[in-house]
Amino acid sequence: MYSQNKEKIFFYCLSPASPEQAAYQHSIICLAEGLQQLGIPFYGNINYWKTSVIEDSYLVCHHPEIRADDCQVAVISGRWFDYGHPFPENFFHPKRKYITIYLDDSDGLRTPSFRDEFRKFDYIFKCHYNRKIKYPNNFYPWAFGLSNRIIEATKDQPDFQERNQTLLYNFRVEHSLRDTVKTLLLKNDINKILPLDETIDSANPGSFCAEDYLQWSQSGRRHYRSYYQRLKSSVACAAFGGVFVPAFPQNPKHLMSRILNHILDGKMISKIDSRLRIIVQWDSWRFWESLGAGCATFHVDFDGNNFVLPVMPINWKHYIGIDLKNVKETIQRLIEDTQILAEVSTAGRRWAIEHYSPVPTATRFLKVIGKDHLIK
């Protein structure tokens, strides 16, 4: 039964239509798992994220007698609008007593949350936050983070010394940043110290056990036991995600910004001076999966590219952030410091779990919206 007295949180969720149209709401899952562990009640407009292949149990549960108006916080994620849904009926009605939250983890430079009607939200938690972009006042930096599914899939790791001395570089989706970095790494002889493993594990859902099939279908085909095993068996993993866009104008709503992004693709922009471009869409499941699996995680330098997370990682301590203007320096440091990969592996995983597993994610969320009194 639901709680009559406690403050409650309400999630607007979408039902998966198929593995190809799963409407995977990762940001809601991470937050709800943390709230659950903190003992804070939450409900949904539907049952979402099945937690058992045997029982009819869900992470977010629908109770017909509980609506958003019965709660103190109402949350919508980016998938809601990515799938073409309008705002829930009377969501912003003048007598509402709930705080309105939008979890914006959508891809692209100009996501729906830049539209004028989204200024009505009290808080917009924005993934892919870049300091060089001009955001509306209700935006706050956020992250994909770690769900319990990812943490469970990446546990039971071998000793670092037993891992393959390879850099896992097996992306399914093309990003202009990935192509650029791969060219630079190969040009600077990365294969001499860390050969690239570009193996892409083929999907055969028919061979999955019931638990793996459930996770695979709910996550939009993102859950592969063989992939997680490959992660745990590699000393390093490339987590480069993102596309290049012009640095000016800073406001993605500006007409010139839309025109430039329409006529220039990421590959063209990657060739211009670094001062005239920025990287967007840089956060990814791969980044967090790699950290969770204890890989030495490769990305570009966060500070140097103006990436913002609520708690920032330290380059060469928690991850290996490449300077695109000087990739040779990265290669040379890897050659000279033979212990750096093992050290980054341990520190990176510890940092990710300490700051971005479900409980710290939910705790941070509650503090930002002024509901930290709910934390026991």
Secondary structure by P-SEA (a helix, b strand, c coil): cccccccbbbbbccccccccccccaaaaaaaaaaaaaacbbbbccccccccccccccccbbbbcccccccccbbbbcccccccccccccccccccccbbbbbbcccccccccccccccccccccccccccccccccccbbbbcccccaaaaaaacccccccccccbbbbccccccaaaaaaaaaaaaaccccccccccbbbbbccccccaaaaaaaaaacccccaaaaaaaaaccbbbbbbbbbccccccccccaaaaaaaaaccaaaaaacccccccccccccaaaaaaaaacccccccccccccccccccccccccbbbbccccaaaaaaaaaaccaaaaaaaaaaaaaaaacccaaaaaaaaaaaaccccccc
